[in-house]
Amino acid sequence: KWVGNCEHCSMYAMTMRAGVEQAIKPRLPEIRAVEALNGYFAE
């Protein structure tokens, strides 16, 4: 679980996909995607 100031940030998707997801996927190849599940970023 990560928390921070992304609640109202327009760059949250870039942070999640280009930052967090790309840091995790090479180390844990079974992870296919990373999603924000706190309800603020529902698409």
SULRA-V832242 format. One line per field, one symbol per residue. ss: DSSP state (A for helix, B for strand, O for the rest). A space follows every 10 residues. Layout:
ss->???
This chain:
ss->OOOOOAAAOO OAAAAAAAAA AAAAAOOOOO OOOOOOOOOO OOO
